[in-house]
């Protein structure tokens, strides 16, 4: 596997960073009294998104069907043998025997629509929040859509096309493609920088094979971070964590960067990697991994790596707005915990069933974790690390994103 080495990082380090706070789409819309801030919870196996309050008791506001065109999409898949093969492969591998109908979602700044990536349908759709109908649809290249990101001004959405090693960038209002760029194998997380000038993409490689012993790590593919100019979509730099891990003696660690979050001063990246129960701290200016935090293992968790879903041990990390606390979803270890950023000391281990994502509440006081194994989302107090409340949602919640809906909205009038 080729090694990528980057020079002259310091000159661009300040620019090539991303924010840990809520997307600017939410901040922009917050000034409009006709809108209400909410959390969108994508229920991957259900094909729905629950909408709940963004803070407080996190009570349910409404629900939207994200596959109103299911019959049409299934007819197309059943008529095309190649599409059918990929559809079934998704179901029987990364889908754990289920279809993946919603991976990620973002509301538009005006609160009129929500844009959804749908892995099993290999597309992105914009849905009208008033009617539930499809505004536009964009089929991605290849056969599976994955994680997304929205630009700080809320006008562009980037989505990973995981089987074609491509990220598409679209106009969020029209679905027109503005550009695209190549990545490593199986692009996953996308994040715009705070100033909207750059996009970071993390490629995670093949996570659905059973060659999970460190000896076979090289078979997982070309995994690296790709940073591109968000105007030209030209590559600015590539960061391969393999060399950085090897430099500190972590030769048995995977270099597949999973969820990641930057510090408020935009100098550090905290990220998870496949198979590791913990996270790492990366200093952008010096291009070094500076700290490694190993979190507790659950004694009940099998040590057989092939039993860990999509090579995850821990999958989901967020940070409170002032940058003093991290929140980590210990996916295969069935807990979530708040970690002090200065000392890296974890707080109470809050029991959670296959927590799959971590984000922050609208007021920034709580960590919100999706419990995909219990069909609920759970709020944890950043200040105390203690559980506050759990709210039931649909089947297999994964991504949770802040957004806005019209004031008084309780769901579409038609589906």
C-alpha positions in Angstrom: 0.0 0.0 0.0 1.5 3.4 -0.9 2.6 5.7 1.9 1.6 9.3 1.6 3.9 11.9 3.2 3.0 15.5 3.5 5.4 18.5 3.6 5.0 22.1 4.5 2.0 21.6 6.7 2.5 24.6 8.9 1.7 27.1 6.2 -1.8 25.7 5.6 -2.5 24.2 9.0 -4.5 27.2 10.3 -6.8 27.0 7.3 -7.3 23.3 7.0 -9.4 22.7 10.0 -13.0 22.2 10.9 -15.4 23.3 13.7 -16.8 21.1 16.5 -19.9 23.2 17.0 -23.3 22.8 15.3 -23.3 23.4 11.5 -23.7 27.0 10.5 -26.9 26.0 8.8 -28.4 25.8 12.3 -26.8 29.1 13.4 -28.0 31.0 10.4 -31.6 29.8 10.7 -31.7 30.4 14.5 -32.4 34.1 14.0 -35.6 33.3 12.1 -38.4 33.3 14.7 -40.6 31.2 12.3 -38.2 28.2 12.7 -37.6 25.7 15.5 -34.3 24.1 16.3 -34.5 20.3 16.4 -32.4 17.1 16.2 -32.9 14.8 13.2 -32.4 11.1 14.0 -31.9 8.8 11.1 -33.4 5.4 11.6 -31.3 3.4 9.1 -33.3 0.2 9.0 -36.7 1.9 9.3 -36.3 4.3 6.4 -37.5 7.1 8.7 -36.1 10.1 10.5 -37.5 11.1 13.9 -37.4 14.7 14.8 -37.0 15.6 18.5 -36.4 18.7 20.6 -32.8 19.9 20.4 -32.4 20.2 24.2 -34.4 19.9 27.5 -36.4 16.7 27.5 -35.7 15.9 23.8 -39.3 15.0 23.3 -40.5 13.9 19.9 -41.7 16.6 17.5 -42.5 14.5 14.4 -41.3 11.9 11.9 -40.7 11.8 8.2 -40.6 8.9 5.8 -37.3 9.2 3.9 -38.2 6.5 1.3 -41.5 7.7 -0.1 -40.3 6.6 -3.5 -39.4 3.1 -2.3 -41.6 1.2 -4.8 -40.0 3.1 -7.7 -36.4 2.6 -6.5 -37.0 -1.2 -5.9 -38.5 -1.6 -9.4 -35.3 -0.1 -10.8 -33.1 -2.3 -8.7 -35.0 -5.5 -9.5 -34.7 -4.7 -13.2 -30.9 -4.3 -13.1 -28.9 -7.4 -12.1 -25.8 -5.4 -11.1 -27.8 -3.0 -8.9 -29.6 -6.0 -7.4 -26.4 -7.7 -6.5 -25.0 -4.6 -4.8 -28.4 -4.0 -3.0 -28.2 -7.5 -1.6 -24.5 -7.2 -0.8 -25.2 -4.1 1.3 -28.1 -5.9 3.1 -25.9 -8.9 3.9 -22.7 -7.1 4.9 -22.6 -3.6 6.3 -26.4 -3.7 6.8 -26.2 -6.7 9.1 -29.0 -8.4 7.3 -31.1 -5.2 6.9 -31.5 -2.6 4.1 -29.8 0.7 4.8 -32.3 3.5 4.0 -30.8 6.5 5.7 -27.2 7.1 6.6 -27.0 10.9 7.0 -29.3 13.9 6.8 -29.2 17.7 7.0 -32.0 20.3 7.0 -31.7 23.3 4.7 -31.2 26.7 6.5 -34.8 27.8 5.7 -36.2 24.7 7.4 -38.2 23.7 4.3 -36.4 20.5 3.3 -34.1 17.8 4.6 -31.5 16.2 2.5 -30.8 12.5 3.1 -28.2 10.0 1.9 -29.6 6.5 1.3 -27.0 3.7 1.1 -29.2 0.9 -0.3 -30.6 3.2 -3.0 -27.2 4.7 -3.8 -28.6 8.3 -3.9 -29.3 11.5 -2.1 -32.7 13.0 -2.0 -34.2 16.3 -0.8 -37.5 15.9 0.9 -40.1 18.6 1.4 -40.8 18.8 5.1 -44.3 20.1 4.5 -45.5 17.4 2.2 -42.9 14.6 2.6 -42.4 14.5 -1.2 -39.1 14.3 -3.1 -37.8 17.6 -4.3 -34.9 16.3 -6.2 -32.8 13.1 -6.4 -29.1 12.6 -7.2 -27.8 9.1 -7.9 -24.2 8.8 -6.7 -21.5 7.2 -8.8 -21.2 3.5 -7.9 -23.7 1.6 -5.7 -23.7 3.1 -2.2 -24.1 6.5 -0.6 -22.6 7.2 2.9 -21.7 10.1 5.2 -22.4 13.7 4.3 -21.4 17.2 5.3 -22.9 20.6 4.8 -21.0 23.8 4.1 -21.0 26.5 6.8 -23.3 28.7 4.8 -25.7 25.8 4.2 -25.6 26.0 0.4 -23.6 22.9 -0.4 -23.8 19.2 0.6 -20.9 16.7 0.2 -21.6 13.0 0.1 -19.4 10.0 0.0 -20.0 7.5 -2.8 -18.3 4.6 -1.1 -18.0 2.1 -3.9 -16.6 4.5 -6.4 -14.1 6.3 -4.1 -15.7 9.6 -4.9 -17.2 12.5 -3.0 -19.9 14.5 -4.8 -20.6 18.1 -3.9 -24.1 19.3 -4.7 -26.2 22.5 -4.5 -28.4 21.7 -1.5 -31.4 23.5 -3.0 -31.3 22.1 -6.5 -29.3 18.9 -6.3 -27.0 20.0 -9.2 -23.5 18.7 -8.9 -21.0 21.5 -8.3 -18.0 19.3 -8.3 -16.5 16.0 -7.2 -13.1 14.6 -6.1 -11.4 11.2 -5.7 -10.5 9.7 -2.3 -9.0 6.7 -0.8 -10.8 3.4 -0.6 -14.4 3.6 0.8 -14.8 7.3 1.6 -16.6 7.8 4.9 -16.7 10.9 7.0 -16.8 14.4 5.3 -16.3 17.7 7.1 -16.1 21.3 5.8 -13.6 23.6 7.4 -15.0 26.4 9.5 -14.4 29.0 6.8 -15.9 26.8 4.1 -12.8 26.7 2.0 -11.8 23.1 2.4 -13.3 19.6 2.7 -11.7 16.8 4.7 -12.6 13.3 3.7 -11.7 10.1 5.7 -11.5 6.9 3.7 -11.9 3.7 5.9 -11.2 0.9 3.4 -12.8 -2.5 3.4 -14.6 -2.9 6.7 -16.7 -5.9 5.8 -14.0 -8.6 5.3 -13.0 -11.0 8.0 -9.2 -10.4 7.5 -9.2 -8.4 10.8 -6.0 -9.6 12.4 -3.4 -6.8 12.4 -1.2 -9.0 10.1 -3.8 -8.7 7.4 -4.4 -4.9 7.8 -2.7 -4.2 4.5 -5.6 -6.0 2.7 -8.1 -3.4 3.9 -7.2 -1.0 1.1 -5.8 2.5 0.7 -7.0 4.5 3.7 -6.1 8.2 4.1 -7.5 11.6 4.8 -8.0 13.7 1.6 -8.2 17.5 1.9 -9.5 19.4 -1.1 -10.2 23.0 -2.0 -14.0 23.4 -1.6 -14.1 25.8 -4.6 -12.0 23.9 -7.2 -12.3 20.5 -5.6 -8.6 20.0 -6.3 -6.5 18.0 -3.8 -4.6 20.2 -1.3 -3.0 17.4 0.7 -3.2 13.8 1.8 -2.6 12.5 5.3 -1.9 8.8 5.8 -2.0 8.0 9.5 0.0 4.8 8.9 3.4 6.6 9.1 2.2 8.7 12.1 1.1 5.6 14.0 4.3 3.7 13.2 6.3 6.7 14.4 5.0 6.3 17.9 5.2 2.5 17.9 1.6 1.7 17.1 2.3 -0.6 14.1 -0.6 -2.9 15.0 -3.1 -0.1 14.9 -5.4 0.4 11.9 -4.9 3.6 10.0 -8.6 3.8 9.1 -9.8 7.1 10.5 -13.4 6.8 11.6 -15.5 9.7 13.2 -13.3 12.7 14.1 -13.7 16.1 15.7 -11.5 19.2 15.9 -10.7 21.3 18.9 -12.3 24.8 19.1 -8.9 26.5 18.5 -8.6 24.4 15.4 -5.2 23.0 16.2 -6.0 19.4 17.2 -7.9 16.5 15.6 -9.4 13.8 17.8 -10.2 10.6 15.9 -11.1 7.0 16.3 -9.6 4.1 14.2 -10.9 0.7 13.4 -10.7 -1.9 16.1 -9.5 0.5 18.9 -11.3 1.1 22.1 -10.3 4.7 22.5 -9.1 7.7 20.4 -6.0 9.6 19.3 -5.0 13.3 19.3 -3.3 14.6 16.2 -1.5 18.0 16.1 -2.1 19.6 12.7 0.8 22.1 12.8 3.5 19.5 13.7 1.8 16.6 11.8 2.1 14.3 14.7 -0.1 12.1 16.9 0.5 13.6 20.3 -1.7 11.6 22.7 -3.4 8.2 22.7 -6.4 7.4 25.0 -7.3 3.8 25.7 -10.8 3.5 27.1 -12.1 0.5 29.2 -13.1 -2.7 27.6 -16.4 -4.3 28.4 -15.6 -7.8 29.7 -18.7 -9.1 27.9 -17.4 -7.9 24.5 -15.9 -10.7 22.4 -12.2 -10.3 21.5 -13.0 -11.9 18.2 -12.6 -8.9 15.8 -14.7 -10.5 13.2 -17.8 -10.1 15.5 -17.3 -6.3 15.6 -19.7 -4.4 13.3 -17.9 -3.0 10.3 -14.5 -3.1 12.1 -15.8 -0.7 14.7 -14.9 -1.0 18.3 -15.8 2.6 19.1 -17.7 4.7 16.6 -18.8 8.2 17.5 -17.0 11.2 19.0 -18.1 14.8 19.8 -16.8 17.7 21.8 -18.6 20.4 23.9 -18.5 24.0 22.5 -15.8 25.2 24.8 -13.6 22.3 24.0 -13.1 21.0 27.6 -14.9 17.7 27.2 -15.1 14.9 24.6 -17.9 12.4 24.4 -17.2 8.9 23.0 -19.5 6.2 21.8 -18.1 2.8 22.8 -20.0 1.0 20.2 -19.1 -2.7 20.7 -18.4 -2.1 24.4 -22.0 -0.9 25.0 -21.3 2.3 26.8 -20.7 6.0 26.2 -18.5 8.3 28.3 -17.4 11.9 28.7 -13.7 12.4 28.7 -11.9 15.5 30.2 -9.8 16.9 27.3 -7.0 18.2 29.4 -6.3 15.0 31.4 -8.0 12.5 29.2 -9.7 11.0 32.2 -13.0 9.4 31.4 -16.1 9.9 33.5 -18.8 7.4 34.4 -19.4 4.6 31.8 -23.0 5.2 30.8 -24.5 1.9 29.6 -25.8 2.1 26.1 -26.8 -0.6 23.5 -24.5 -0.4 20.5 -24.1 3.4 20.5 -23.4 4.4 17.0 -22.9 8.2 17.0 -22.2 11.1 19.3 -23.1 14.7 18.8 -24.1 17.7 20.9 -27.4 19.2 22.0 -28.6 22.5 20.6 -27.6 24.3 23.8 -24.3 22.6 23.9 -24.8 21.2 27.4 -25.3 17.6 26.5 -23.8 14.8 24.5 -26.4 13.0 22.4 -25.7 9.3 21.6 -27.7 7.1 19.2 -28.3 3.6 20.7 -28.7 1.5 17.6 -29.2 -1.6 19.6 -32.0 -0.2 21.8 -33.7 2.1 19.2 -33.3 5.2 21.3 -31.2 8.3 21.7 -29.6 9.2 25.1 -28.6 12.5 26.5 -25.5 12.7 28.7 -24.6 15.8 30.7 -21.1 17.1 29.6 -20.6 18.6 33.1 -21.2 15.5 35.2 -20.9 12.6 32.7 -24.2 11.3 33.9 -27.1 10.1 31.9 -30.1 12.5 31.7 -32.8 10.9 29.6 -33.4 8.4 26.8 -36.0 8.9 24.1 -37.4 6.1 21.9 -37.0 6.4 18.1 -37.2 4.1 15.1 -35.3 1.0 14.1 -31.5 1.3 14.3 -30.8 5.0 14.8 -27.4 6.1 13.5 -26.6 9.7 12.5 -28.0 12.5 14.6 -27.9 16.1 13.2 -29.0 19.5 14.4 -31.3 21.4 12.1 -34.5 23.4 11.9 -38.1 22.9 11.0 -41.0 25.4 10.7 -42.4 26.5 14.0 -45.4 24.3 14.8 -44.2 21.5 12.5 -45.2 18.0 13.6 -44.7 16.1 10.4 -45.5 16.1 6.7 -49.1 16.5 5.6 -48.6 13.8 3.0 -46.1 11.1 2.4 
